[in-house]
């Protein structure tokens, strides 16, 4: 392929004299650079490299944001799938079970069997998208790993007693209704 100078010559934009002077200036500058040991900086090339570096950095940032959004979307889908597949029935709904969510007391109507499972810690209340569901404790632990804010209520199993509990010696009767 012909050089840019040759193309300009053929197009008639420059004459042979200007090409000769440009080549002489270029070779003279290279000679001076070799003699002094300092090389001239091509500002246009450096600006192009800097622009390319900035564009690559911006592309990396956008990719990281896109990956984070995709990961978050996948986590939300996993949680929805876990809740959908493992939700438990609330029963006939004749007993009111009170719990707190976002500093508000809410009420859930459950059967006596479901209430005993909730109190024993075998079932856990999970709230996703304004819908309250009951899931087994193992599933609630998996959900809490992904997003702890969705798990509303986890009762401790009756076998677990805190070491620093001042009321550990006082047992609550099972048939006590509040």
C-alpha positions, -999 to +999 in steps of 0.1 A: +000+000+000+013+034-008+022+058+020+001+088+028+026+111+011+023+091-021-015+093-019-013+131-014+011+134-044-012+114-067-042+135-055-023+167-062-027+180-027+011+184-022+041+188-045+074+169-045+092+198-029+070+198+002+074+160+005+112+164+002+113+191+029+091+171+053+113+140+049+144+161+055+129+177+087+119+142+099+153+127+094+170+157+109+149+154+140+157+117+143+194+125+140+192+151+168+173+127+190+199+100+185+227+125+193+212+139+224+196+108+237+162+125+242+133+115+221+104+138+212+071+128+226+043+122+202+014+140+220-012+127+196-001+091+202+000+096+240-035+112+239-048+083+219-033+058+244-047+077+274-082+078+257-079+041+250-069+034+286-098+055+300-123+037+277-110+003+288-114+013+325-149+026+319-158-007+301-145-027+330-166-006+354-197-011+333-191-048+331-186-050+369-219-031+374-237-054+349-223-085+366-234-073+400-269-066+388-271-100+371-259-116+404-285-097+424-312-107+400-301-144+402-302-142+440-337-128+440-348-156+416-332-182+438-350-169+469-383-168+451-378-204+439-369-216+474-400-199+489-423-212+462-411-248+463-410-251+501-438-230+515-460-247+541-497-244+546-509-221+574-537-245+583-573-236+591-562-202+605-581-202+638-553-190+661-537-156+657-499-157+658-483-123+664-448-114+652-428-082+646-417-070+612-400-036+606-409-025+641-445-033+636-466-060+651-483-082+625-507-110+629-508-143+610-537-168+615-525-204+617-537-237+630-527-251+663-502-276+647-486-248+627-484-226+658-465-254+677-441-258+648-435-220+647-429-219+685-406-249+683-386-233+655-393-259+629-411-234+607-399-198+600-418-168+588-404-153+556-418-122+540-410-116+503-427-089+482-454-082+509-464-118+510-459-138+543-450-174+539-440-202+562-409-223+553-389-250+571-360-238+591-333-253+567-348-234+538-350-202+559-313-206+567-305-208+530-326-177+524-309-159+552-275-166+536-287-148+505-308-120+520-312-119+558-338-091+557-364-115+543-364-139+572-388-123+597-391-147+626-368-175+637-377-191+671-350-210+689-357-247+694-368-256+729-335-276+734-313-245+731-308-224+762-285-194+762-257-196+787-263-160+799-301-162+801-312-151+837-345-168+833-332-202+823-344-218+855-380-206+850-398-228+825-428-215+806-458-239+806-467-253+771-504-246+775-500-209+784-521-186+761-511-150+759 
